[in-house]
Amino acid sequence: MFGFLFQKKLLSKDEVEQLIDEAERIWDGERAQPGYKVDERGSHRSKFFIESNPSLHWLVEDDRIYGTAAQIIGSDLLFTGSEGVVSGYGQAPWHPDRRTLWPGILGYGCVKAMIYLDETTADRGALRVIPGSHRNPMHEGLYQMLRWAPEGDDMHSMGETENPAEMPYGLSGDQMPAFIAESEPGDVLFFNQWLFHAAYNAWPGRRYVAAKFAQPPKNETHLKFHHMYNWVIFDQHKAFAEHKSERIRKMARQVE
């Protein structure tokens, strides 16, 4: 109904400490590689973060993550990738992760599990979500907060202006009515990837790990969607495709 589920203290203190230690080890190793670069926003963004590191595989197999995702979108789910991010920016204006208005696409289940490794509050980078914004008419109505990318093939968040009156709805982004998921390490936020969300008052160095899941494609529109956003389902990471765990192999099965 609301498009998100916020689970407090889902991971134990020991599990979080283990996750932070392992994440920092991975990021340090990547920084030491020749040619290392941050992305255009100054963030260290590691793709295949969970798949590439066997010490993290338990995250997507654990009933607290996998089981919750399965309850939301169904047990026949597909794994659609992971990332480990050290943010380089102070705000992420309002946007949905998936930005298409193709007929019927909003009903297609895609969920993201966000695990913040730092404490966040309303005044310090907590993720904000607009409940129900994964469904029309609200979803499409909020598209005025987006703008077309220069290439014209996707939409991006609209930047903030100094005068809130110039913004859609006459409000600065951090004043938009929203649920603010103030979190501590160990909390996990599951949200529909069509849901509008944002972060304000953040800081460079904010760390999180994310795992993504989706329902199996049922038609050509779903396949087109995955080619645009989740191409990993057509070429799953070998470590998952050949994993000893039946659960992981099933969610990493190849889609033709």
NORKAZI-V164061 format. One record per pair of residues at least 24 apart in sequence whose C-alpha atoms are under 8 Angstrom apart, sorted by the first residue. I is the first residue (numbers start at 0). GAP is how many residues later the second one is. Records with the same first field share a line. If there is no record, write none. Layout:
I: GAP / GAP
This chain:
0: 131
1: 129 / 130 / 131
2: 128 / 129 / 130 / 131 / 188 / 189 / 192
3: 127 / 185 / 186 / 187 / 188
4: 184 / 185 / 186
5: 175 / 181 / 182 / 183 / 184
6: 180 / 181 / 182 / 183
7: 175 / 178 / 179 / 180
8: 175 / 176 / 177 / 178 / 179
9: 54 / 176 / 177 / 178
10: 175 / 176 / 177
11: 174
12: 172 / 173
14: 171
15: 101 / 169 / 170
18: 37
19: 97
21: 33
22: 61
40: 47 / 48
41: 45 / 46 / 47
42: 42 / 43 / 44 / 45 / 46
43: 41 / 42 / 43 / 44
44: 38 / 39 / 40 / 41 / 42
45: 37 / 38 / 39
46: 34 / 35 / 36 / 37
47: 33 / 34 / 35 / 189
48: 33 / 34 / 35 / 160
49: 32 / 33 / 34 / 161
50: 30 / 31 / 186 / 188 / 189
51: 185 / 187
59: 151 / 188
60: 186 / 187
64: 48
68: 42 / 121 / 144
71: 39
72: 36 / 37 / 38 / 141 / 142
73: 141
75: 139 / 140 / 175
76: 136 / 137 / 138 / 139 / 174
77: 135 / 136 / 137 / 138 / 155 / 172 / 173 / 174 / 175
78: 132 / 133 / 134 / 135 / 154 / 172 / 173
79: 131 / 132 / 133 / 134 / 150 / 151 / 152 / 153
80: 130 / 131 / 132 / 149 / 151
81: 127 / 128 / 129 / 130
82: 126 / 127 / 128
83: 123 / 124 / 125 / 126
84: 121 / 122 / 123 / 124
85: 118 / 119 / 120 / 121 / 122
86: 116 / 117 / 118 / 119 / 120
87: 115 / 116 / 117 / 118
88: 113 / 114 / 115
89: 35 / 110 / 111 / 112 / 113 / 114
90: 34 / 107 / 108 / 109 / 110 / 111 / 112
91: 65 / 106 / 107 / 108
92: 64 / 65 / 66 / 67 / 80 / 104 / 105 / 106 / 107
93: 51 / 52 / 63 / 64 / 79 / 102 / 103 / 104 / 105
94: 50 / 51 / 61 / 62 / 100 / 101 / 102 / 103
95: 97 / 98 / 99 / 100 / 101
96: 96 / 97 / 98 / 99
97: 95 / 96 / 131
98: 55 / 56 / 95
100: 39
101: 119
104: 116 / 117
105: 28 / 29 / 30 / 88
106: 28
107: 107 / 114
108: 83 / 105 / 106
109: 82 / 83 / 84 / 102 / 103 / 104 / 105
110: 79 / 80 / 81 / 82 / 101 / 102 / 103
111: 77 / 78 / 79 / 80 / 81 / 98 / 99 / 100 / 101
112: 75 / 76 / 77 / 78 / 97 / 98 / 99
113: 74 / 75 / 76 / 94 / 95 / 96 / 97
114: 70 / 71 / 72 / 73 / 74 / 93 / 94 / 95
115: 67 / 68 / 69 / 70 / 71 / 72 / 91 / 92 / 93
116: 67 / 68 / 69 / 89 / 90 / 91 / 92
117: 66 / 67 / 88 / 89 / 90
118: 63 / 64 / 65 / 66
119: 62 / 63 / 64
120: 59 / 60 / 61 / 62
121: 58 / 59 / 60 / 78 / 79
122: 77 / 78 / 79
123: 76 / 77 / 78 / 79
124: 74 / 75 / 76 / 77 / 78
125: 54 / 55 / 56 / 57 / 73 / 74 / 76
126: 53 / 54 / 55 / 70 / 71 / 72 / 73
127: 50 / 51 / 52 / 53 / 69 / 70 / 71
128: 49 / 50 / 51 / 52 / 66 / 67 / 68 / 69
129: 47 / 48 / 49 / 65 / 66 / 67
130: 47 / 48 / 64
131: 63
132: 61 / 62 / 63
133: 58 / 59 / 60 / 61 / 62
134: 59 / 60
138: 55 / 56 / 57
143: 24
172: 27
173: 26
